[in-house]
Amino acid sequence: MKTVKDIQHFEGVKVLLRLDLNVPIKNGKVVDDFRIQKSLPLLHMLTEKGAKVIIIAHIETVGDPTLEPIVASIRSFGINCEFVKNYKHVNSLIENSPNGSVILLENLRAHEGEMKNDPDFAKELASLGDIYINEAFSVSHRAHASISAVTKFLPSYAGLQFEEEVKNLSSAFDPLHPFLFILGGAKFETKLPLIEKFMEIADKVFVGGALANNFFKEEGKDIGKSLVSAENFNLSRFLGSPKLLLPIDTIVEDNTIFDAGEQTLLLLKEEALKAKYILWNGPLGAYEQGYKKPTLELAKIVAEATQNGARTILGGGDTLGAISELGLLDKYTFVSTGGGAMLDYLAKGTLPGIEALEKGMK
């Protein structure tokens, strides 16, 4: 996989740059710019070296899904960015733009060909640039036109953050020990492959959140009305393993398990402060329903472990929410921009976006 570091010349080069700008927007303003900030090193590098940057991205906001409010956020970091709603006007605008200019195109998903990975749409995108750079690791588990098919038509490279994602997440395949893997959240179907894989690699695997309810059910415990997957995953194969850790107490309301309890946090702290490597994805409770405290406490514990010398890798939407809320984003070894992409990469060791970059133009 080639990266931007392999490119020798940028002056006047039209760079088609795929970013992940799918950020929360309220009242026309960006309320969490984490992913934008992660794009800044590459944006600054490209503009300073005289490239003509054409940003393509998507957004999934309710109502009018437009990227226009993001322009103000990009400009606030000292980058002069112009917004173009109609793709048909882009070529002439690019030609007349000075070196070091940045243009942001409207939402990719307004085009039917994007999610269908349509080669004709990918070719249309490719016609805008001389080279293509993927700096959207967090979208690269999707075989969409701007991630996958476009690499067939342009010399293609991984961006700076993309390279960091692969380097740091792949360290989980050959980690320092003791290795503590903490997995929370609710979608058991998507996270079972990680449990299967890291029960082999990690020294301890803690399963929390609604995922733990499936294990409680397998153990024959009364979980009341708690969220649980209806599918049978044959979890008995994991029960009894000294590697598996489950919540030892929970917060229960209305006959429903909502979060981990204080004794569970003490257990996690004990394990985290012994660990030399911690990988964490997903909250300990129903985070979006306001059950935040244990997840926030865990974020502090993992930050303390980092300070003690552990290598700590974190990711996932609600996990990011917790550490952002506490102002701890810089207190870990690496914070991934990926949610689903992080999970897929950890489970499979590759992604459609990575494979597309490796194959490139024929």
C-alpha positions as MATLAB code, in Angstrom:
seq = 'MKTVKDIQHFEGVKVLLRLDLNVPIKNGKVVDDFRIQKSLPLLHMLTEKGAKVIIIAHIETVGDPTLEPIVASIRSFGINCEFVKNYKHVNSLIENSPNGSVILLENLRAHEGEMKNDPDFAKELASLGDIYINEAFSVSHRAHASISAVTKFLPSYAGLQFEEEVKNLSSAFDPLHPFLFILGGAKFETKLPLIEKFMEIADKVFVGGALANNFFKEEGKDIGKSLVSAENFNLSRFLGSPKLLLPIDTIVEDNTIFDAGEQTLLLLKEEALKAKYILWNGPLGAYEQGYKKPTLELAKIVAEATQNGARTILGGGDTLGAISELGLLDKYTFVSTGGGAMLDYLAKGTLPGIEALEKGMK';
ca = [
       0.000    0.000    0.000;
       1.541    3.289   -1.137;
       1.180    6.350    1.081;
       1.455   10.111    0.570;
       5.042    9.805    1.787;
       5.809    8.073   -1.534;
       4.722   11.146   -3.544;
       7.644   13.331   -4.589;
       5.857   16.296   -6.189;
       2.667   18.161   -5.233;
       2.972   21.616   -6.840;
      -0.048   22.109   -9.123;
      -1.147   18.483   -8.717;
      -4.917   17.994   -8.445;
      -5.459   15.773   -5.402;
      -8.785   13.994   -5.040;
      -8.921   13.604   -1.269;
     -11.433   11.302    0.433;
     -12.089   12.454    3.999;
     -14.561   11.317    6.628;
     -16.539   14.454    7.459;
     -19.576   12.605    8.778;
     -19.628   14.693   11.954;
     -22.542   15.789   14.177;
     -24.069   19.143   13.262;
     -26.590   21.131   15.307;
     -28.112   24.460   14.306;
     -25.797   24.640   11.321;
     -22.598   24.182   13.345;
     -20.208   21.266   13.861;
     -20.436   20.071   17.479;
     -17.661   17.447   17.397;
     -14.710   18.133   15.095;
     -12.524   15.145   16.083;
     -12.493   13.661   12.581;
     -11.893   17.061   10.994;
      -8.925   17.654   13.286;
      -7.472   14.267   12.350;
      -7.534   15.390    8.687;
      -5.667   18.647    9.334;
      -2.042   17.420    9.174;
      -2.580   16.105    5.644;
      -4.615   19.139    4.542;
      -1.924   21.509    5.774;
       0.806   19.439    4.119;
      -0.969   19.387    0.755;
      -1.778   23.100    0.708;
       1.703   24.117    1.859;
       3.244   22.012   -0.918;
       1.029   23.657   -3.546;
      -1.464   20.922   -4.385;
      -4.965   21.709   -5.611;
      -7.149   19.763   -3.177;
     -10.617   18.482   -4.052;
     -12.263   17.013   -0.946;
     -14.945   14.368   -1.362;
     -16.910   13.118    1.656;
     -20.343   12.094    2.899;
     -22.637   13.075    5.750;
     -25.729   11.431    7.242;
     -27.445   14.280    9.123;
     -31.211   14.256    9.565;
     -33.113   16.640    7.302;
     -30.852   18.287    4.739;
     -27.676   16.157    4.594;
     -25.270   18.809    3.352;
     -21.562   19.282    4.004;
     -21.792   23.076    3.728;
     -21.616   23.772    7.518;
     -18.263   21.964    7.635;
     -16.604   24.659    5.512;
     -16.637   27.086    8.459;
     -15.010   24.462   10.672;
     -12.222   23.787    8.151;
     -11.642   27.520    7.704;
     -11.359   27.972   11.476;
      -8.111   25.962   11.285;
      -6.546   28.377    8.809;
      -7.443   26.531    5.598;
      -9.180   28.556    2.905;
     -11.868   26.141    1.753;
     -14.529   26.754   -0.894;
     -17.770   24.778   -1.101;
     -19.183   23.509   -4.405;
     -22.662   22.049   -4.512;
     -22.800   21.087   -8.192;
     -20.107   18.665   -9.373;
     -20.509   19.831  -12.989;
     -18.835   23.157  -12.224;
     -15.829   21.631  -10.496;
     -13.394   21.104  -13.369;
     -13.374   24.723  -14.528;
     -13.156   25.932  -10.934;
     -10.163   23.679  -10.238;
      -8.341   24.817  -13.348;
      -8.717   28.472  -12.343;
      -7.843   27.886   -8.688;
      -4.359   28.768   -7.420;
      -1.975   26.145   -6.103;
      -2.694   25.447   -2.441;
      -6.455   25.837   -2.893;
      -9.082   23.581   -1.269;
     -12.534   22.776   -2.631;
     -15.122   20.742   -0.730;
     -17.725   18.984   -2.856;
     -21.275   18.279   -1.743;
     -22.350   15.031   -0.054;
     -21.236   11.983   -2.047;
     -24.302   10.054   -0.980;
     -26.524   12.437   -2.911;
     -25.304   10.391   -5.877;
     -26.823    6.958   -6.407;
     -23.567    5.534   -7.726;
     -21.609    6.121   -4.500;
     -23.014    3.363   -2.293;
     -23.442    1.051   -5.295;
     -19.687    1.272   -5.961;
     -20.616    2.216   -9.515;
     -17.532    2.364  -11.784;
     -19.064    5.105  -13.938;
     -19.527    7.374  -10.922;
     -16.029    6.470   -9.714;
     -14.659    7.422  -13.156;
     -16.498   10.747  -12.939;
     -14.885   11.395   -9.553;
     -11.473   10.359  -10.857;
     -11.730   12.867  -13.734;
     -11.427   15.651  -11.148;
      -7.945   14.709   -9.959;
      -4.471   13.650  -10.993;
      -4.028   11.401   -7.947;
      -6.306    9.993   -5.234;
      -5.622    9.922   -1.489;
      -7.770    7.995    0.990;
      -7.705    9.679    4.397;
     -11.041    8.166    5.442;
     -10.066    4.991    7.287;
     -13.309    5.111    9.242;
     -15.327    4.659    6.024;
     -12.988    2.136    4.433;
     -14.966   -0.905    5.566;
     -17.472    0.127    2.876;
     -16.871   -0.849   -0.762;
     -18.240    2.446   -2.082;
     -17.253    4.251   -5.269;
     -15.170    6.917   -3.514;
     -13.335    4.274   -1.468;
     -13.012    1.270   -3.729;
     -13.803    1.738   -7.437;
     -12.058    5.104   -7.782;
      -8.633    3.502   -7.223;
      -8.987    1.765  -10.607;
      -8.740    5.112  -12.403;
      -6.074    7.105  -10.534;
      -2.707    6.533   -8.859;
      -3.861    5.942   -5.285;
      -2.307    6.474   -1.869;
      -3.116    6.189    1.821;
      -3.132    9.398    3.842;
      -1.173   10.195    7.001;
      -3.990    9.336    9.432;
      -4.931    6.258    7.404;
      -1.375    4.965    7.732;
      -1.419    5.653   11.485;
      -4.683    3.732   11.858;
      -3.294    0.633   10.169;
       0.009    0.800   12.064;
      -1.575    1.220   15.495;
      -4.501   -1.164   15.119;
      -2.291   -3.883   13.636;
      -0.168   -3.751   16.802;
      -3.032   -5.689   18.446;
      -2.061   -8.739   16.379;
       1.345   -8.959   18.049;
       0.865   -7.041   21.303;
       2.810   -6.507   24.465;
       1.693   -8.670   27.386;
      -0.234   -8.703   29.628;
      -2.851   -7.687   27.042;
      -6.322   -6.599   28.211;
      -9.059   -6.410   25.576;
     -12.197   -4.515   26.649;
     -15.253   -4.900   24.431;
     -18.579   -3.197   25.097;
     -21.629   -2.089   23.176;
     -24.665   -3.971   21.954;
     -24.251   -5.533   18.494;
     -23.200   -9.064   19.356;
     -23.302  -10.272   15.758;
     -20.609   -7.769   14.723;
     -18.426   -8.268   17.789;
     -18.437  -12.057   18.165;
     -15.575  -12.408   15.606;
     -13.468  -10.155   17.857;
     -14.189  -12.261   20.928;
     -13.243  -15.392   18.998;
     -10.023  -13.852   17.695;
      -8.805  -12.107   20.830;
      -9.565  -14.976   23.182;
      -6.569  -16.477   21.363;
      -4.340  -13.373   21.489;
      -5.190  -11.459   24.674;
      -4.468  -12.444   28.275;
      -7.854  -11.143   29.454;
     -11.002  -10.367   27.458;
     -13.590   -8.283   29.291;
     -17.036   -8.326   27.696;
     -19.376   -5.602   28.931;
     -22.370   -3.583   27.816;
     -25.357   -5.425   26.397;
     -22.900   -7.972   24.939;
     -22.473   -9.404   28.435;
     -26.189  -10.179   28.646;
     -25.717  -12.956   26.087;
     -23.167  -14.603   28.371;
     -25.386  -14.130   31.439;
     -28.219  -15.822   29.548;
     -25.913  -18.701   28.564;
     -24.989  -19.089   32.239;
     -28.670  -19.428   33.073;
     -28.929  -16.113   34.902;
     -32.167  -14.147   34.983;
     -31.611  -11.109   32.758;
     -35.218   -9.908   32.910;
     -36.045   -7.509   30.080;
     -32.405   -6.761   29.282;
     -31.289   -6.333   25.675;
     -30.017   -9.634   24.302;
     -29.496  -11.215   20.898;
     -32.013  -13.895   19.973;
     -29.426  -15.941   18.081;
     -27.581  -18.856   19.655;
     -23.843  -18.195   19.449;
     -22.664  -21.287   21.327;
     -21.082  -19.124   24.021;
     -20.585  -22.092   26.322;
     -17.241  -22.634   24.544;
     -15.941  -19.449   26.197;
     -17.464  -19.873   29.640;
     -15.000  -21.212   32.159;
     -11.999  -19.789   30.322;
      -9.697  -17.941   32.759;
      -9.283  -15.309   30.045;
     -12.957  -14.289   29.976;
     -14.065  -11.499   32.293;
     -17.701  -10.452   32.714;
     -19.317   -7.767   34.886;
     -19.486   -9.016   38.488;
     -22.192   -6.507   39.420;
     -24.608   -4.439   37.344;
     -26.957   -1.470   37.540;
     -30.501   -2.796   37.178;
     -33.639   -0.704   36.786;
     -37.117   -1.909   35.855;
     -35.832   -5.487   35.657;
     -33.323   -4.408   32.992;
     -29.521   -4.380   33.102;
     -28.315   -0.943   32.032;
     -24.705   -0.663   33.143;
     -21.740   -2.099   35.003;
     -21.458   -1.693   38.766;
     -18.740   -0.417   41.102;
     -17.214   -3.847   41.776;
     -16.814   -4.387   38.041;
     -14.928   -1.100   37.750;
     -12.602   -2.180   40.560;
     -11.952   -5.424   38.656;
     -11.220   -3.483   35.459;
      -8.898   -1.100   37.280;
      -6.946   -3.999   38.760;
      -6.528   -5.619   35.345;
      -5.825   -2.340   33.509;
      -3.056   -1.267   35.854;
      -1.335   -4.654   35.395;
      -1.596   -4.525   31.608;
       1.079   -3.417   29.167;
      -1.373   -3.288   26.260;
      -5.063   -2.299   26.360;
      -7.460   -2.355   23.421;
     -10.905   -0.867   24.149;
     -13.993   -0.520   21.956;
     -17.532    0.150   23.136;
     -19.280    1.502   26.263;
     -19.963   -0.450   29.456;
     -23.634    0.512   29.540;
     -26.542    2.073   27.673;
     -24.483    5.198   26.996;
     -26.965    6.918   24.681;
     -29.705    6.491   27.306;
     -27.657    8.405   29.834;
     -25.876    5.517   31.575;
     -22.444    7.070   31.275;
     -20.700    7.057   34.639;
     -18.989    3.626   34.504;
     -17.785    4.257   30.928;
     -16.432    7.661   31.960;
     -14.697    6.050   34.947;
     -13.180    3.420   32.673;
     -11.847    6.179   30.407;
     -10.025    7.637   33.428;
      -8.688    4.204   34.396;
      -7.296    3.557   30.899;
      -5.734    7.042   30.880;
      -4.033    6.171   34.184;
      -2.781    2.919   32.667;
      -1.307    4.902   29.767;
       0.490    7.154   32.210;
       1.872    4.016   33.875;
       3.415    2.941   30.559;
       0.739    0.769   28.943;
       0.143    1.033   25.200;
      -3.549    1.967   24.875;
      -5.648    1.829   21.693;
      -9.255    3.093   21.800;
     -12.103    3.538   19.338;
     -15.834    3.432   18.727;
     -18.428    6.201   18.717;
     -19.553    6.117   22.343;
     -16.013    5.441   23.540;
     -14.930    8.601   21.722;
     -17.879   10.437   23.250;
     -16.732    9.496   26.736;
     -13.118   10.531   26.327;
     -14.107   13.742   24.502;
     -16.508   14.627   27.328;
     -13.664   14.242   29.816;
     -11.116   16.066   27.670;
      -8.867   12.999   27.570;
      -8.335   12.595   23.824;
      -4.585   13.117   24.151;
      -4.163   10.811   27.156;
      -3.934    7.534   25.211;
      -1.395    6.014   22.856;
      -3.828    6.103   19.926;
      -7.487    6.990   19.426;
      -8.993    5.529   16.250;
     -11.402    7.492   14.068;
     -13.079    4.204   13.169;
     -16.103    2.492   14.643;
     -17.207   -0.249   12.275;
     -13.948    0.080   10.346;
     -11.932   -0.482   13.519;
     -13.954   -3.599   14.361;
     -13.723   -5.007   10.830;
      -9.989   -4.367   10.592;
      -9.310   -5.988   13.959;
     -11.412   -9.008   12.985;
     -10.121   -9.471    9.415;
      -6.775   -7.674    9.235;
      -7.886   -5.791    6.124;
     -10.706   -3.625    4.695;
     -12.139   -3.016    1.209;
     -10.448    0.403    1.226;
      -7.067   -1.126    2.042;
      -7.441   -3.805   -0.629;
      -8.394   -1.158   -3.186;
      -5.265    0.863   -2.407;
      -3.088   -2.250   -2.607;
      -4.477   -3.238   -6.008;
      -4.591    0.285   -7.428;
      -4.655    1.050  -11.153;
      -4.035   -1.797  -13.552;
];
